[in-house]
Amino acid sequence: MPAPSPRFAHDPVLVAFGETVRAVRRERGLSQEDLAHVAHLDRSYLSSIERGAQNPGLIAISRIAAALDVPIAHLMLEAEI
């Protein structure tokens, strides 16, 4: 499992983003493994994002949004960030 981003781990912004990713993933009927595969990310990294333990970069966010078939802005708006 990747080490958390210690400086920002569990920051409310990261937690809100992760909860949104999880909610949209579940709405789409995808497992973490399925989403990680389509997004070309490691499943443990995706799990850390969903828990708010990682501060994902723009590339990872873009891959997640594309795999969920939503604009990046949708994830941000749903997370209220």
C-alpha positions as CSV (number, residue, x, y, z in Angstrom):
1,M,0.0,0.0,0.0
2,P,1.4,3.4,-0.8
3,A,2.4,5.7,2.0
4,P,-0.1,8.4,2.8
5,S,0.7,12.0,1.8
6,P,1.7,12.9,5.3
7,R,1.4,16.7,5.0
8,F,-2.1,16.6,3.7
9,A,-3.4,13.2,4.7
10,H,-7.0,13.3,5.8
11,D,-7.4,17.0,5.0
12,P,-11.2,17.7,4.7
13,V,-10.7,18.5,1.0
14,L,-9.1,15.2,0.3
15,V,-11.7,13.3,2.3
16,A,-14.5,15.0,0.5
17,F,-12.9,14.3,-2.9
18,G,-12.3,10.6,-1.9
19,E,-15.9,10.2,-0.7
20,T,-17.1,11.6,-4.0
21,V,-15.0,9.3,-6.0
22,R,-16.3,6.3,-4.0
23,A,-19.9,7.4,-4.4
24,V,-19.7,7.9,-8.1
25,R,-17.8,4.6,-8.5
26,R,-20.5,2.8,-6.6
27,E,-23.2,4.5,-8.6
28,R,-21.5,3.1,-11.7
29,G,-21.4,-0.4,-10.1
30,L,-17.6,-0.6,-10.3
31,S,-15.3,-2.2,-7.7
32,Q,-12.1,-0.4,-6.7
33,E,-10.2,-2.9,-8.8
34,D,-12.3,-2.3,-11.9
35,L,-11.9,1.5,-11.6
36,A,-8.2,1.2,-10.9
37,H,-7.8,-1.0,-13.9
38,V,-9.7,1.3,-16.3
39,A,-7.9,4.4,-14.8
40,H,-4.5,2.8,-15.0
41,L,-3.9,3.3,-11.3
42,D,-2.9,0.9,-8.6
43,R,-5.9,-0.4,-6.6
44,S,-4.2,0.4,-3.3
45,Y,-3.5,4.0,-4.5
46,L,-7.1,4.4,-5.5
47,S,-8.2,3.1,-2.1
48,S,-5.9,5.6,-0.4
49,I,-7.5,8.4,-2.5
50,E,-11.0,7.3,-1.5
51,R,-10.0,7.4,2.2
52,G,-8.5,10.9,1.9
53,A,-5.0,9.6,2.6
54,Q,-3.5,10.7,-0.7
55,N,-3.3,14.0,-2.4
56,P,-3.7,12.9,-6.0
57,G,-2.2,14.9,-8.9
58,L,-4.0,16.2,-11.9
59,I,-3.1,13.2,-14.0
60,A,-4.6,10.8,-11.5
61,I,-7.7,12.9,-11.1
62,S,-8.1,13.1,-14.9
63,R,-7.8,9.3,-15.2
64,I,-10.3,8.7,-12.5
65,A,-12.8,11.2,-14.1
66,A,-12.4,9.6,-17.5
67,A,-12.8,6.1,-16.1
68,L,-16.0,7.2,-14.4
69,D,-17.1,9.0,-17.6
70,V,-17.6,12.3,-15.8
71,P,-15.8,15.7,-16.2
72,I,-13.3,16.5,-13.5
73,A,-15.5,19.5,-12.6
74,H,-18.3,17.1,-11.7
75,L,-16.1,15.4,-9.1
76,M,-15.1,18.8,-7.7
77,L,-18.6,20.1,-7.6
78,E,-20.0,17.0,-6.0
79,A,-17.2,17.2,-3.4
80,E,-18.0,20.9,-2.9
81,I,-14.4,21.9,-3.4
